[in-house]
Amino acid sequence: MDLKGCIFDLDGVIVDTAKYHFMAWRRLAKELGFVFTLEDNEALKGVSRMASLEILLSKGNIHVTEKEKEDLAARKNGWYVEFISGMKPDEILPGSVKLLKTLRKEGILTAIGSASKNAGTILDGIGLRDMFDVIVDGNKISKAKPDPEVFLRGAQEMKLSPAQCIVFEDAQAGIEAAIAGGMKCVGVGIPELLGRADLVIPDLRKITVKQLRNI
């Protein structure tokens, strides 16, 4: 393919912030008087903040008003932002920096395509903001994956067509979003979960620009 741009999901591809989400949800559950386990947390993966809160409240059999739900979600997010504000470069997932440097050396543009409204905070903490030409996050989009909006906006801001871009994703909804947007996609994780991607790799150490161009 005529590869001109790569769009990376942030969480699970460049960094892993899942533990910080879990810590914040667990703290909220504790304040509400019940225990929220790692096993319970599996149900929240790839789910929006308000939908996650609904699952958590049902686990604790707790009923609150819509206004209280908004307050609880805001408190959880405040703790989460506090946790990620302390992130350091050693939390970057293996292979990320090397791949980003290689892409830039080859003249291939790089973008973040993340639903997180906290992407900027994370990129500043780990020192990677300068490695991306474009950052599209939850503050710029209104539709969640599997809607392709986040990736189409990334291509648009890089001034590229979808056919010139490859998306890197660790979630099924993200793979579906890339396909819906007419982009090639590399799944980062387990083939059983990411089978619809054009290529699946365990992490970013296992990929070369030549492989990307051959997709």
C-alpha positions as CSV (number, residue, x, y, z in Angstrom):
1,M,0.0,0.0,0.0
2,D,0.9,3.7,-0.4
3,L,1.5,4.2,3.3
4,K,1.5,7.9,4.4
5,G,0.2,7.9,7.9
6,C,-0.2,5.7,11.0
7,I,-3.0,6.3,13.6
8,F,-2.5,4.8,17.1
9,D,-5.0,4.1,19.7
10,L,-3.4,5.3,23.0
11,D,-4.5,3.0,25.7
12,G,-3.4,-0.6,25.3
13,V,-1.2,0.3,22.3
14,I,1.2,3.0,23.5
15,V,0.5,2.9,27.2
16,D,-1.6,0.8,29.6
17,T,-3.8,2.9,31.8
18,A,-6.3,0.2,32.5
19,K,-4.9,-0.2,36.1
20,Y,-5.6,3.4,36.8
21,H,-9.2,3.1,35.7
22,F,-9.5,0.1,37.9
23,M,-8.0,1.9,40.9
24,A,-10.4,4.8,40.5
25,W,-13.5,2.5,40.1
26,R,-12.4,0.4,43.1
27,R,-12.0,3.5,45.2
28,L,-15.5,4.6,44.3
29,A,-17.0,1.2,45.1
30,K,-15.3,1.3,48.5
31,E,-16.8,4.6,49.3
32,L,-20.2,3.2,48.3
33,G,-19.7,0.3,50.7
34,F,-18.8,-2.7,48.5
35,V,-15.8,-4.4,47.0
36,F,-15.1,-4.1,43.2
37,T,-12.7,-6.9,42.0
38,L,-10.3,-7.2,39.0
39,E,-12.7,-9.8,37.7
40,D,-15.6,-7.4,38.0
41,N,-13.5,-4.8,36.1
42,E,-13.3,-7.1,33.0
43,A,-16.9,-6.0,32.2
44,L,-15.8,-2.3,31.9
45,K,-13.2,-2.8,29.2
46,G,-13.9,-0.6,26.2
47,V,-17.1,0.7,27.8
48,S,-17.9,4.4,28.2
49,R,-17.6,6.1,31.6
50,M,-21.4,6.3,32.2
51,A,-22.1,2.8,31.0
52,S,-19.2,1.6,33.3
53,L,-20.8,3.4,36.2
54,E,-24.1,1.6,35.5
55,I,-22.3,-1.8,35.6
56,L,-20.5,-0.9,38.9
57,L,-23.7,0.3,40.6
58,S,-25.6,-2.9,39.6
59,K,-22.7,-4.9,41.0
60,G,-23.2,-3.1,44.3
61,N,-27.0,-3.2,44.0
62,I,-27.0,0.6,44.4
63,H,-29.7,2.9,43.1
64,V,-29.1,6.6,42.7
65,T,-30.6,9.6,40.8
66,E,-29.3,10.7,37.4
67,K,-27.7,13.8,39.1
68,E,-25.9,11.6,41.6
69,K,-24.7,9.4,38.8
70,E,-23.1,12.4,37.1
71,D,-21.4,13.4,40.4
72,L,-20.1,9.9,40.9
73,A,-18.7,9.7,37.4
74,A,-17.0,13.0,37.8
75,R,-15.4,11.9,41.1
76,K,-14.1,8.8,39.5
77,N,-12.6,10.7,36.6
78,G,-11.0,13.2,39.0
79,W,-9.2,10.4,40.8
80,Y,-8.2,8.8,37.4
81,V,-6.8,12.1,36.2
82,E,-4.8,12.4,39.5
83,F,-3.4,8.9,38.9
84,I,-2.4,9.4,35.3
85,S,-0.9,12.8,36.0
86,G,1.9,11.0,37.7
87,M,2.7,8.7,34.7
88,K,6.3,8.6,33.6
89,P,8.1,7.6,30.4
90,D,8.9,4.1,31.8
91,E,5.2,3.3,31.4
92,I,5.4,3.5,27.6
93,L,4.7,0.0,26.2
94,P,7.7,-1.9,24.6
95,G,8.6,-1.0,21.0
96,S,6.5,2.1,20.8
97,V,9.3,4.7,20.8
98,K,11.4,2.8,18.3
99,L,8.5,2.3,15.9
100,L,7.5,6.0,16.1
101,K,11.0,7.1,15.4
102,T,11.3,4.8,12.4
103,L,8.0,6.0,10.9
104,R,9.1,9.6,11.2
105,K,12.5,8.9,9.7
106,E,10.7,7.3,6.7
107,G,8.5,10.4,6.3
108,I,5.3,8.6,7.5
109,L,3.0,10.9,9.6
110,T,1.8,9.7,13.0
111,A,-1.4,10.4,14.9
112,I,-3.2,9.5,18.1
113,G,-6.8,8.4,17.6
114,S,-8.2,7.9,21.1
115,A,-11.7,8.3,22.7
116,S,-10.0,9.4,26.0
117,K,-10.5,13.0,26.9
118,N,-7.3,12.7,28.9
119,A,-5.0,11.8,26.1
120,G,-3.1,15.1,26.3
121,T,-2.4,14.6,30.0
122,I,-1.0,11.1,29.4
123,L,1.2,12.1,26.4
124,D,2.7,15.0,28.4
125,G,3.4,12.7,31.4
126,I,5.2,10.1,29.3
127,G,6.9,12.7,27.1
128,L,5.6,11.5,23.8
129,R,3.5,14.5,22.6
130,D,6.2,15.6,20.1
131,M,6.2,12.2,18.5
132,F,2.7,12.8,17.0
133,D,1.8,15.1,14.1
134,V,-1.9,15.0,15.0
135,I,-3.8,14.2,18.2
136,V,-7.5,13.4,18.0
137,D,-9.0,12.6,21.3
138,G,-12.4,12.6,23.1
139,N,-12.5,16.4,23.1
140,K,-12.6,16.5,19.3
141,I,-15.1,13.8,18.6
142,S,-18.7,13.0,19.5
143,K,-19.1,9.3,18.4
144,A,-17.5,6.4,20.1
145,K,-15.8,3.4,18.3
146,P,-16.9,1.3,16.4
147,D,-18.0,4.5,14.7
148,P,-15.0,5.5,12.5
149,E,-15.1,9.3,13.4
150,V,-11.9,9.3,15.4
151,F,-9.8,7.7,12.7
152,L,-11.4,9.6,9.8
153,R,-10.7,12.9,11.7
154,G,-7.1,11.7,12.2
155,A,-6.6,11.1,8.5
156,Q,-8.3,14.4,7.7
157,E,-6.0,16.4,10.0
158,M,-3.0,14.6,8.5
159,K,-4.4,15.7,5.0
160,L,-4.5,12.0,3.9
161,S,-7.1,9.7,2.5
162,P,-8.2,6.7,4.6
163,A,-6.6,4.3,2.1
164,Q,-3.1,5.9,2.9
165,C,-3.5,5.2,6.6
166,I,-2.9,2.2,8.9
167,V,-4.6,2.0,12.4
168,F,-3.1,0.3,15.4
169,E,-5.7,-1.0,17.8
170,D,-6.0,-3.4,20.8
171,A,-9.8,-3.6,20.9
172,Q,-12.5,-5.2,18.7
173,A,-14.5,-1.9,18.6
174,G,-11.4,-0.1,17.3
175,I,-10.7,-2.7,14.6
176,E,-14.3,-2.4,13.4
177,A,-14.0,1.4,13.4
178,A,-10.9,1.2,11.2
179,I,-12.6,-1.2,8.8
180,A,-15.7,1.1,8.7
181,G,-13.4,4.0,7.9
182,G,-11.8,2.2,4.9
183,M,-8.4,1.9,6.6
184,K,-6.0,-1.0,7.0
185,C,-5.6,-2.2,10.6
186,V,-3.0,-3.8,12.8
187,G,-4.3,-5.5,15.9
188,V,-2.1,-5.3,18.9
189,G,-2.8,-8.3,21.2
190,I,-4.5,-11.7,20.9
191,P,-5.4,-13.0,17.4
192,E,-8.6,-14.7,18.8
193,L,-10.0,-11.3,19.7
194,L,-8.6,-9.2,16.9
195,G,-9.1,-11.6,14.0
196,R,-10.7,-9.0,11.7
197,A,-7.5,-6.9,11.6
198,D,-5.2,-7.2,8.5
199,L,-2.4,-8.2,10.7
200,V,-2.1,-9.1,14.5
201,I,1.0,-8.6,16.5
202,P,1.7,-9.2,20.2
203,D,3.2,-5.7,20.7
204,L,4.9,-3.0,18.8
205,R,8.3,-4.7,18.9
206,K,7.1,-7.2,16.3
207,I,6.5,-4.9,13.3
208,T,8.6,-3.3,10.5
209,V,7.8,-0.6,8.0
210,K,8.3,-3.1,5.3
211,Q,5.6,-5.3,6.8
212,L,3.2,-2.3,7.1
213,R,3.8,-1.4,3.4
214,N,3.0,-5.0,2.4
215,I,-0.4,-5.0,4.1
